[in-house]
Structure formats: structure tokens, C-alpha cells
Amino acid sequence: MKKIIRLLLVAIVGFSYSCNDYLDIVPDNVATIDNAFRMRSTAEKFLFTCYSYMPATGHSQTNPAMSSGDEVWFMYPPQDISNINTWEIARGNQNKTNPYYDCWSGGRSGTNLWIGIRDCNIFLDNIQKVPNMDQGEKNKWIGEVKFLKAYYHFYLMQMYGPIPLIRENLPIESNSDEVKMFREPVDEGFNYISELLDESMGTLPYEIVDQINELGRITRPIAAAFKAKVLVTAASPLFNGNKEYEAYIDSRGIQLFNTEEDIKKWERAAGACEEAISMCDSLGYELYYFKNIMTNYVLVPETQKRLDLRGAVTDKWNSEIIWANTQSWVGDDFQRWGIPILTNQAKHPATSPKGTLAPPLKMAELFYTENGVPINEDITWNYQDRYNLQEGTTEAQYNVRKSYTTVKLHFDREQRFYANLGFDGGCWFGNGVENNANVDSDNMFYMQAKWGQYAAQWMSGNYSETGYVVKKIVDFRGTVDATGRFTANKYPWPEMRLADLYLLYAEALNEAYGPGEECYKYIDLVRERAGLKGVVKSWEDYSVNSGKPSTKTGLRQIIKQERMIELAFEGKRFWDLRRWKDAHIQLNSPVKGWDRMQTDAEYYYKPVLLYNQSFQIKDYFWPVKESEIQKNRNIMQSPGW
């Protein structure tokens, strides 16, 4: 057996691995690397093992970016959620004794990503041994694995900041000094990840040819878009000129965070975004617009627009999705958390809609008015009266149930508000009905969430704690049958879509060069799909701060809010707040919702405190499990822990 068959991560994660680790990928239970790479079929199994460490980002139980921040909330203790490890982080319960969602040593819903990196290195060291493969296919697989290796390093950096860089596996006879590795400076880490991505792009295909067997595999545009994301992260305040960690210096005397902002990082990020967009354009990627291929009904404009916006996420393999995570399909289990009971249907505890994924009130207030500016800036929208009651009108009948009493907050909002959120009195298209019900608004589904109504609590754990649900994750083609069973139209979770890349580019341009036409262009493309005017025109016509888009600081605020709206509930806000160093502001605010125990609108629509979130500076990074620090004193504990 070759001496490099396993990585000595004793110093990093506190344990080593035996040959049993390879039993899932090596035939005949003969756990040797030579057998794993003796033919194409076994090497392909090893390739799929490298993919298997990809975090399941399409569920709140396995993605902290969904439930460890402030986008959604649950009742406590949850009655119908088996795993709340990620949500415990949102409640301020992270710790170094036994960390939640531990991707360093593995545990509490976290996968040990060092093992994934080790297996990537094993693959790269041995793939050339496979006899019955042509070099072109080997190169393609090498590109995929180099990407995965870069991705796992990046994921760990987002969580832990500076990390050891595992460029290659160490020989098994390495001495203790060699295996007791150090964290490396963040700049070195980002540069290494970028280098890996450049190497991967050299051999990756531009697109998938065998779509039956290979959809979801890594391609060159995926690597290019991901590189853009990596470099934007590297240029952001958490990693670029962060004086909070000036004293974070290891025993070698090496400072692990840079403390002086470098504007060239933003220039480099803008260049990477531009290259990725150019590549995507040349390959036919474009923002998604719903094409009505079901001839049984005609869509009113409001419904059409909401399907444009929802379908960008839920319509699998659509033209906007650059990278879909096939390790995380969104099916019945998660989609039913986003859909409430909408009718007087039968109810089944295990299979009926639950509507438990509950955005707090501040998320409802985040979305723009119909004029495309924040609700507290719009000169035509009465911000102070937003909690006052109002009945649904004929003009708003496709957004809010006609004559239904709700609050002014739910009226005259942009279509992303109605596409993302279900709320008391809000219209709901789909649910298996294909007819002209959307034209006759009296026959549309709508959510009724006050106590005793369909969408209110009907079992101990089946309700929204705030009065809102995440409609966005629910494909409109899901159905509920006569027994109450919800069946979803499943889709792979969109890890990165074109709108995300456009807004990253706009952000990098603004930070590097200030406001300009190119910057406005990519914001406006996203806004246009949402039915809004361009950013400059909207602020000129409707905002109390009409010149906001013309300044770097003002446009920065606009881009941040645009990202938080467009990418809401997709696991982006969590990491964005951190890289912007805004988390200690946003996550130190009270979590509020409506008073769900009330039957009358007058009392239901009173904001109630659900929880006081607390976020300290140390919470920007995960702690390393204390027992791992004791095994390798070269690994410094994360700042503040």
C-alpha cells in the first residue's frame, strides 16, 4: 500500500482513519487504494465519494445559513422537527465544548470536511493509475475534484476564518511536528482556493453533454461563478482590513488577519465576476421568466410575475441556475414546511402541509414597496401606519384576498414580497389546481392564519410562529390530495444562480470604482424581472433620499438590501451579514411576529416579542471543539472563544 494513502489529520481533528473508511468505495471489501483505482467504475465511485461531502444546503436542518441567522424562526422547543442543531446557533447557544454544526471534527449535524479534502487528495494522487480511461475524461474528473477541494476549503474558511491548507496528504510516517499543522493567514487561504479553481477551469467542460447521467456535476461556469463569490468574500470587510482581529497572531508570530483594507481585492473580484458573467452569457444563461405551458388557464400579470420569481429557484435546471446541488434535493419533507393548510382538508401529522418555516416580522418589512424603494423611504407609502388594519381591495385582489382584513403592511408591496411570503389574507396560486381561478380572485386559495383558521396551529408543531411562511421554496406544482397528503414537485437546491452573480458584480464594481452605469445595469436587470424601475429612476421618483444611488455609501446600502430581498431564504443573507460585518447589528435585534393566538384581526395584528437574539463579535466564526485544541496546540482557538 502506498505511503500516501491516508492523511494524518491527527493534529487537526484529533483522530486518524483506518482502512475501513474505504469500504464504501472499494469492491470486494479489499480496502486498498490500488483496488479503488484499478478500473474506471471503481474510480468513479471514489469520485462520487468526493462529491458526497457536499453539505446538504437545501434544508434548514442541514444548512446553518437557513436557520442559524434571523430569516426564519420556529416555536421552542420544536414539536415536529427532529434536528434543531442549526437553530440552536440562532438562539445564541453555540459553544466550544460540543459545537453545533461542527464541520471541523464532525458532529451535531456537521460533516467533517477534512475527510472530504483528504479523499480529494487521494483521488488526485491516484487517478492516473486507472487503465481503462482516456486522458480527456481523467482531466475532467481532476477538474471536478480540484473544484470540490476548493469548495471544502472555502466552506471551512467561512466558518472558521484562517484554517490549515491541506495541499497534499502527508506520508503516514510523518513526524509529530509535520502533522501538527497551523492555521494559515486568510489571504493565503483565499489565494490557494483561487488557484485551485483556476486549475479546475483548465480541464472542466463548459456544459454537461450527458444530461441524463451527469446533471449537477461541476462545469467551468460553475467554477468561474464560484471563484467570483470567493474573491468577493475575500474583499469584504470581515476578511479585508479587519482590525478586530489585529492581535490574532499564532505562536510563529504570524498575523492571521490582514488589518489594512486593500481596494485591489475588490478590483480583482470585479474582474472575476465579469469573466464569469461573460462565460455564462456565451453559454446561454439568462434570468428566468416563467413560460406558461399549461393551456388550462390564463395567468393574470401578478401571478405571472410571482411565478417568474418563484420559478427562478424551484423550476429545476432552468436557464438562470448556474449550479444546482444534487446532493440536496428539495422534496416533500422541506417544501411542506413552507406551505400552510389552505383549505378545509383532511390533516395527517406525517404528510400534510405544516407551514412551520416562519420568517420574522422584520423580513416582511425588508421588501420594497411597489415603487421599488424601502418602505421607510417611499414618499407615497405611510410607514407609520403600516400596522393599521385594512380590508382587501379590488385593486389588490390578486395579492390580498378581497374584503379580508389584514394590515397595511401587506398592501402596495413589490411582487417579490408576494412571491416569497405567505401571510394571513395573502393569495396563494397553485396547490394542484390548474384553472382560471387566478382570474376569478374569489376562487383563489388564500392563507388564513388567525387562531382557529385553517393555517393556524392544528397540531403541537404544525404552525407558523410568526404568522408568515416561506412560499418561495414551494414549487407551485405541488399537490394536496383528499387524505391531506402533500406531494412536492422536487428540485435540486440552487447553490448559485445568475441573479446572485449579477449582484456580486454590482457590489464589487461599487466598492472598487464607485457608482456607474455598469453597476446600475446589473442591479436593474434583477429589478426588472421583479417588475421594478431602475435603481436611479426609482429613488429619484419615490425616495426621500433621491440621491442615494449616486454615492458609494448609498449604493452600498441599496445593493445590500437588493441582495437580501432577491436572495431571501436561499441561505445567502447569513453569510452576507458576516462578510459585511453587519451580523452583530442585525442579529442583536428582537425577533417579532403577530399574535397567533388571537381570533380577531384587531388583536392578532399586534407585534409580539418571540425572542431577543444576541450576537457577539466572537460569533462571526465557529469555535473549534475544545478537545481538538488540546490535541494540537498549534491550532489557535477561534477569536473570542
Buried (B, 14 or more C-beta within 10 A) or exposed (E): EBEBBBBBBBBBBBEEBEBEBBEEBBEEEEBBBEBBBBBBEBBBBBBEBBBBBBBBBBBBBBBBBBBBBBBBBBBEEBBBBEBBBBBBBBBBEBEBEEBBBBBBBBBBBBBBBBBBBBBBBBBBBBBEBBEEBEEEBBBBBBBBBBBBBBBBBBBBBBBBBBBBBBEEBBBBEBEEEEBBBBBBBBBBBBBBBBEBBBBBBEBBBEEBEEEEEBEBBBBBBBBBBBBBBBBBBBBBBBBBBBEBBEEBEBEEEBBBBBBEBBEEBBBBBBBBBBBBBEBBEEEEBEBBBBEEEEEEBEBBEBBBBBBBBBBBBBBBEBBBBBBBBBBBBBBBBBBBBBBBBBEEBEBBEEBBBBBBBBBBBBBBBBBBBBBBBBBEBBEEBEBEEBEEEBBBEEEBBBBBBBEBBBBBBBBBBBBBBBBBBBBBBBBBBBBEBEEEBBBEBEEBBBBBBBBEBBBBBBEEBBBBBBBBBBBBBBBBBBEBEEEBBBBBBBBBBBBBBBBBBBBBBBBBBBBBBBBEEBBBBBBBBBBEBBBBBBBBBBBBBBBEEBEBBEBEEBBBBBBBBBBBBBBBBBBBBBBBBBBBBBBBEBBEEBBBBBBBEBEEBEEBBEBBEBBEBEBEEBBBBBBBBBEBBEBBEBBBBBBBB
